[in-house]
Amino acid sequence: MADQARNDNKPFDPMEPWRGMRDAYLDTWAKTMVEMVNSEAYSQATGAMLDTYLTVSAPFREAVEKAMLKTLEQLAMPTRNDVISIAERMTNIEMRLDDLDAKIDTLLARTAQLAKPTASASVNRMPQHAAKKAGRSRTAKKGKK
């Protein structure tokens, strides 16, 4: 044995054969499990178990929900349905505000288009004595400061 250790530069490990057997066993087991899980029979059996679990657990789930509702009422806290209702209302309000914002933008754009020709025409129609009066009031205010 000592000669073998010197030739390989690796000490003798008595557990090495056991590790090899373990690895081979695990590889075989993994392949078998993959084949089994990917079969139609396994998916049907799992589906049946899940259906049975959901059917059996439904009364318990309902009891827990009722107890939770009563507890939340006692603590004056909102339930899940209350929060969902508020979220839906807020979404509705946001959508209406967006619609109003778009309508206001359209009205402002139309008003601006209509006001442009009117503003230039009203400046041209201003009487000269009113323009002179406006000019005097500005210079008078500057002098007082």
C-alpha positions in Angstrom: 0.0 0.0 0.0 2.8 2.4 0.8 4.2 1.7 -2.7 0.9 2.6 -4.3 0.7 5.9 -2.3 4.2 6.8 -3.5 3.5 6.1 -7.2 0.3 8.1 -7.4 1.4 10.9 -5.1 -2.0 10.5 -3.5 -2.5 8.9 -0.1 -4.8 5.9 0.1 -8.4 6.7 1.0 -10.5 3.8 2.3 -13.7 5.7 1.7 -13.2 6.3 -2.0 -15.0 3.1 -3.1 -18.0 4.1 -0.9 -18.1 7.5 -2.5 -18.0 6.0 -6.0 -20.9 3.7 -5.1 -22.8 6.7 -3.5 -22.4 8.8 -6.6 -23.5 6.0 -8.9 -26.5 5.3 -6.7 -27.5 9.0 -6.7 -27.1 9.3 -10.5 -29.3 6.3 -11.1 -31.9 7.6 -8.6 -31.9 11.0 -10.2 -32.4 9.6 -13.7 -35.2 7.4 -12.4 -37.0 10.3 -10.7 -36.7 12.5 -13.7 -38.3 9.8 -15.9 -41.1 9.3 -13.3 -41.9 13.0 -12.8 -42.1 13.6 -16.5 -44.6 10.8 -17.0 -48.4 11.3 -17.6 -49.3 9.0 -14.8 -47.4 11.1 -12.3 -49.0 14.3 -13.5 -52.5 12.8 -13.2 -51.7 11.5 -9.7 -50.4 14.8 -8.6 -53.4 16.6 -10.0 -55.8 14.2 -8.2 -53.9 14.8 -4.9 -54.0 18.6 -5.4 -57.8 18.5 -6.1 -58.4 16.4 -3.0 -56.3 18.8 -0.9 -58.1 21.9 -2.2 -61.5 20.2 -1.6 -60.7 19.1 1.9 -59.0 22.4 2.8 -61.9 24.7 1.5 -63.9 24.6 4.7 -60.9 25.4 6.8 -59.9 28.2 4.5 -63.4 29.7 4.8 -63.3 29.5 8.6 -60.0 31.2 8.7 -61.3 34.0 6.4 -64.3 34.5 8.6 -62.2 34.7 11.7 -59.9 37.2 10.0 -62.8 39.4 8.9 -64.1 39.4 12.5 -60.7 40.2 13.9 -60.2 43.0 11.4 -63.6 44.4 12.3 -62.7 44.3 16.0 -59.5 46.2 15.3 -61.2 48.7 13.0 -58.9 47.8 10.1 -59.8 47.5 6.5 -60.3 44.1 4.9 -58.8 43.0 1.6 -62.1 43.7 -0.2 -62.1 47.2 1.3 -58.6 48.0 0.1 -59.5 46.6 -3.4 -62.6 48.8 -3.5 -60.7 51.9 -2.6 -58.0 51.1 -5.2 -60.7 50.7 -7.9 -62.3 54.0 -6.9 -58.9 55.8 -7.0 -58.2 54.3 -10.4 -61.5 55.6 -11.6 -60.8 59.1 -10.2 -57.4 59.1 -11.8 -58.9 58.2 -15.2 -61.5 61.0 -14.9 -58.8 63.5 -13.9 -56.8 62.5 -16.9 -59.8 63.0 -19.1 -60.5 66.4 -17.6 -56.9 67.4 -18.0 -57.0 66.5 -21.7 -60.3 68.4 -22.2 -58.8 71.5 -20.4 -55.7 71.3 -22.6 -57.9 71.2 -25.7 -60.0 74.1 -24.5 -56.8 76.2 -23.7 -55.4 75.4 -27.2 -58.7 76.5 -28.9 -58.9 79.6 -26.7 -55.3 80.5 -27.6 -56.0 80.1 -31.3 -59.1 82.3 -31.0 -57.4 84.9 -28.9 -54.4 85.5 -31.2 -56.2 87.4 -34.0 -58.4 89.2 -31.5 -55.4 90.4 -29.4 -53.6 91.9 -32.4 -56.8 93.5 -33.7 -57.5 95.1 -30.3 -54.0 96.6 -30.1 -54.4 98.2 -33.5 -57.9 99.6 -32.6 -56.7 101.3 -29.4 -57.2 105.1 -29.7 -54.1 107.2 -29.7 -55.1 109.3 -26.7 -55.4 106.1 -24.6 -52.0 104.9 -25.7 -50.5 108.3 -24.7 -52.3 108.2 -21.3 -50.9 104.8 -20.6 -47.4 106.0 -21.5 -47.7 109.0 -19.1 -48.9 106.8 -16.2 -45.9 104.6 -16.5 -43.4 107.5 -16.5 -45.2 109.1 -13.5 -44.9 105.9 -11.5 -41.2 105.7 -12.3 -40.5 109.2 -11.0 -42.3 108.6 -7.7 -40.1 105.7 -6.8 
